[in-house]
Amino acid sequence: MAKSKPRVKVPKSAAAGEVITIKTLISHDMESGQRKDKDGNPIPRKIINKFACTFNGEPVFECELDPAISANPYLEFSAKVPQSGTFKFTWVDDDGSVYEAENTIEVQ
């Protein structure tokens, strides 16, 4: 299996108070939990079930994801940036794995 890899697109700069578009995608080895291994044992479910974005520690966007979303969840949302800072993105998997990414933005 390949390692899960988050990708995030945040503008490098913006004007104070500007609404920006943020795009995220995580390449993820999903497992539905319905398949069985070669010995007939169920393969545990492995699905991204939560996503959260914060800006300088304050919540911006969060959601719970259901199994029918996608093996590689793509999310696009808007955020207003009042000042320069750091966006932190967090994905949580059924097995407890947590994947994180950070991007900074400069407000002019």
Phi and psi in degrees as GROMACS dihedral restraints (atoms count N, CA, C in turn):
[ dihedral_restraints ]
;  ai    aj    ak    al  type     phi  dphi    fc
    3     4     5     6     1   -81.9    20    10
    4     5     6     7     1   154.5    20    10
    6     7     8     9     1   -74.4    20    10
    7     8     9    10     1   140.1    20    10
    9    10    11    12     1   -64.9    20    10
   10    11    12    13     1   135.6    20    10
   12    13    14    15     1  -132.7    20    10
   13    14    15    16     1   112.4    20    10
   15    16    17    18     1   -79.9    20    10
   16    17    18    19     1   142.6    20    10
   18    19    20    21     1  -128.0    20    10
   19    20    21    22     1   135.9    20    10
   21    22    23    24     1  -135.9    20    10
   22    23    24    25     1   139.8    20    10
   24    25    26    27     1  -121.8    20    10
   25    26    27    28     1   112.0    20    10
   27    28    29    30     1  -127.4    20    10
   28    29    30    31     1   136.0    20    10
   30    31    32    33     1   -57.8    20    10
   31    32    33    34     1   147.7    20    10
   33    34    35    36     1   -72.3    20    10
   34    35    36    37     1   -29.8    20    10
   36    37    38    39     1  -146.8    20    10
   37    38    39    40     1   162.6    20    10
   39    40    41    42     1  -160.4    20    10
   40    41    42    43     1   165.0    20    10
   42    43    44    45     1   -83.6    20    10
   43    44    45    46     1   152.9    20    10
   45    46    47    48     1   -58.2    20    10
   46    47    48    49     1   129.2    20    10
   48    49    50    51     1    83.2    20    10
   49    50    51    52     1    -1.4    20    10
   51    52    53    54     1   -70.2    20    10
   52    53    54    55     1   144.5    20    10
   54    55    56    57     1   -93.2    20    10
   55    56    57    58     1   122.6    20    10
   57    58    59    60     1  -111.7    20    10
   58    59    60    61     1   161.1    20    10
   60    61    62    63     1  -104.7    20    10
   61    62    63    64     1   131.8    20    10
   63    64    65    66     1  -115.9    20    10
   64    65    66    67     1   134.4    20    10
   66    67    68    69     1  -121.9    20    10
   67    68    69    70     1   134.5    20    10
   69    70    71    72     1  -132.3    20    10
   70    71    72    73     1   147.8    20    10
   72    73    74    75     1  -148.9    20    10
   73    74    75    76     1   135.2    20    10
   75    76    77    78     1  -123.0    20    10
   76    77    78    79     1   122.5    20    10
   78    79    80    81     1   -78.3    20    10
   79    80    81    82     1   123.7    20    10
   81    82    83    84     1  -144.6    20    10
   82    83    84    85     1   136.5    20    10
   84    85    86    87     1   -83.5    20    10
   85    86    87    88     1    89.3    20    10
   87    88    89    90     1   -76.8    20    10
   88    89    90    91     1   146.8    20    10
   90    91    92    93     1  -134.7    20    10
   91    92    93    94     1   126.6    20    10
   93    94    95    96     1   -73.3    20    10
   94    95    96    97     1   -20.9    20    10
   96    97    98    99     1    86.8    20    10
   97    98    99   100     1     0.5    20    10
   99   100   101   102     1  -101.4    20    10
  100   101   102   103     1   -12.4    20    10
  102   103   104   105     1   -88.9    20    10
  103   104   105   106     1   163.6    20    10
  105   106   107   108     1  -121.7    20    10
  106   107   108   109     1   151.7    20    10
  108   109   110   111     1   -79.3    20    10
  109   110   111   112     1  -176.3    20    10
  111   112   113   114     1   -64.3    20    10
  112   113   114   115     1   -19.8    20    10
  114   115   116   117     1   -94.1    20    10
  115   116   117   118     1     2.7    20    10
  117   118   119   120     1    87.6    20    10
  118   119   120   121     1     6.2    20    10
  120   121   122   123     1   -85.9    20    10
  121   122   123   124     1   141.1    20    10
  123   124   125   126     1   -63.2    20    10
  124   125   126   127     1   138.1    20    10
  126   127   128   129     1   -85.2    20    10
  127   128   129   130     1   125.0    20    10
  129   130   131   132     1   -58.2    20    10
  130   131   132   133     1   144.8    20    10
  132   133   134   135     1   -64.4    20    10
  133   134   135   136     1   138.6    20    10
  135   136   137   138     1  -139.6    20    10
  136   137   138   139     1    92.5    20    10
  138   139   140   141     1  -133.6    20    10
  139   140   141   142     1   138.1    20    10
  141   142   143   144     1   -66.7    20    10
  142   143   144   145     1   122.3    20    10
  144   145   146   147     1  -116.8    20    10
  145   146   147   148     1   -11.7    20    10
  147   148   149   150     1  -142.9    20    10
  148   149   150   151     1   147.1    20    10
  150   151   152   153     1  -138.5    20    10
  151   152   153   154     1   140.9    20    10
  153   154   155   156     1  -144.3    20    10
  154   155   156   157     1   146.1    20    10
  156   157   158   159     1  -130.2    20    10
  157   158   159   160     1   132.5    20    10
  159   160   161   162     1  -124.1    20    10
  160   161   162   163     1   156.0    20    10
  162   163   164   165     1  -125.5    20    10
  163   164   165   166     1   117.4    20    10
  165   166   167   168     1    50.6    20    10
  166   167   168   169     1    39.2    20    10
  168   169   170   171     1    86.0    20    10
  169   170   171   172     1    -7.2    20    10
  171   172   173   174     1   -98.1    20    10
  172   173   174   175     1   136.6    20    10
  174   175   176   177     1   -61.5    20    10
  175   176   177   178     1   137.3    20    10
  177   178   179   180     1  -114.4    20    10
  178   179   180   181     1   -47.3    20    10
  180   181   182   183     1  -156.9    20    10
  181   182   183   184     1   139.1    20    10
  183   184   185   186     1  -151.2    20    10
  184   185   186   187     1   154.4    20    10
  186   187   188   189     1  -158.0    20    10
  187   188   189   190     1   159.5    20    10
  189   190   191   192     1  -104.0    20    10
  190   191   192   193     1   137.6    20    10
  192   193   194   195     1  -109.5    20    10
  193   194   195   196     1   138.4    20    10
  195   196   197   198     1   -98.8    20    10
  196   197   198   199     1   163.9    20    10
  198   199   200   201     1   -56.7    20    10
  199   200   201   202     1   -26.9    20    10
  201   202   203   204     1   -82.1    20    10
  202   203   204   205     1     0.4    20    10
  204   205   206   207     1   -64.8    20    10
  205   206   207   208     1   -70.0    20    10
  207   208   209   210     1   179.6    20    10
  208   209   210   211     1   152.8    20    10
  210   211   212   213     1   -66.5    20    10
  211   212   213   214     1   -35.3    20    10
  213   214   215   216     1  -122.4    20    10
  214   215   216   217     1    83.3    20    10
  216   217   218   219     1   -60.1    20    10
  217   218   219   220     1   128.8    20    10
  219   220   221   222     1  -109.6    20    10
  220   221   222   223     1   127.9    20    10
  222   223   224   225     1  -129.1    20    10
  223   224   225   226     1   139.9    20    10
  225   226   227   228     1  -132.6    20    10
  226   227   228   229     1   130.7    20    10
  228   229   230   231     1  -152.1    20    10
  229   230   231   232     1   168.3    20    10
  231   232   233   234     1  -109.4    20    10
  232   233   234   235     1   153.6    20    10
  234   235   236   237     1  -147.9    20    10
  235   236   237   238     1   144.8    20    10
  237   238   239   240     1   -95.0    20    10
  238   239   240   241     1   130.4    20    10
  240   241   242   243     1  -109.2    20    10
  241   242   243   244     1   109.8    20    10
  243   244   245   246     1   -83.1    20    10
  244   245   246   247     1   -20.4    20    10
  246   247   248   249     1  -158.8    20    10
  247   248   249   250     1   169.2    20    10
  249   250   251   252     1   -64.9    20    10
  250   251   252   253     1   149.1    20    10
  252   253   254   255     1   174.7    20    10
  253   254   255   256     1  -164.6    20    10
  255   256   257   258     1  -124.2    20    10
  256   257   258   259     1   129.3    20    10
  258   259   260   261     1   -90.9    20    10
  259   260   261   262     1   133.4    20    10
  261   262   263   264     1  -118.3    20    10
  262   263   264   265     1   131.3    20    10
  264   265   266   267     1  -116.7    20    10
  265   266   267   268     1   135.1    20    10
  267   268   269   270     1  -134.9    20    10
  268   269   270   271     1   128.8    20    10
  270   271   272   273     1  -115.4    20    10
  271   272   273   274     1   138.9    20    10
  273   274   275   276     1  -121.3    20    10
  274   275   276   277     1   134.2    20    10
  276   277   278   279     1  -101.0    20    10
  277   278   279   280     1   157.3    20    10
  279   280   281   282     1   -53.6    20    10
  280   281   282   283     1   -34.7    20    10
  282   283   284   285     1   -82.5    20    10
  283   284   285   286     1     5.7    20    10
  285   286   287   288     1    92.9    20    10
  286   287   288   289     1    -6.1    20    10
  288   289   290   291     1   -64.5    20    10
  289   290   291   292     1   142.3    20    10
  291   292   293   294     1  -124.0    20    10
  292   293   294   295     1   130.3    20    10
  294   295   296   297     1  -116.8    20    10
  295   296   297   298     1   134.7    20    10
  297   298   299   300     1  -133.0    20    10
  298   299   300   301     1   152.9    20    10
  300   301   302   303     1  -147.0    20    10
  301   302   303   304     1   153.2    20    10
  303   304   305   306     1  -134.1    20    10
  304   305   306   307     1   144.8    20    10
  306   307   308   309     1  -139.9    20    10
  307   308   309   310     1   140.8    20    10
  309   310   311   312     1  -103.5    20    10
  310   311   312   313     1   156.3    20    10
  312   313   314   315     1  -136.4    20    10
  313   314   315   316     1   139.7    20    10
  315   316   317   318     1  -103.4    20    10
  316   317   318   319     1   121.3    20    10
  318   319   320   321     1   -97.2    20    10
  319   320   321   322     1   130.4    20    10
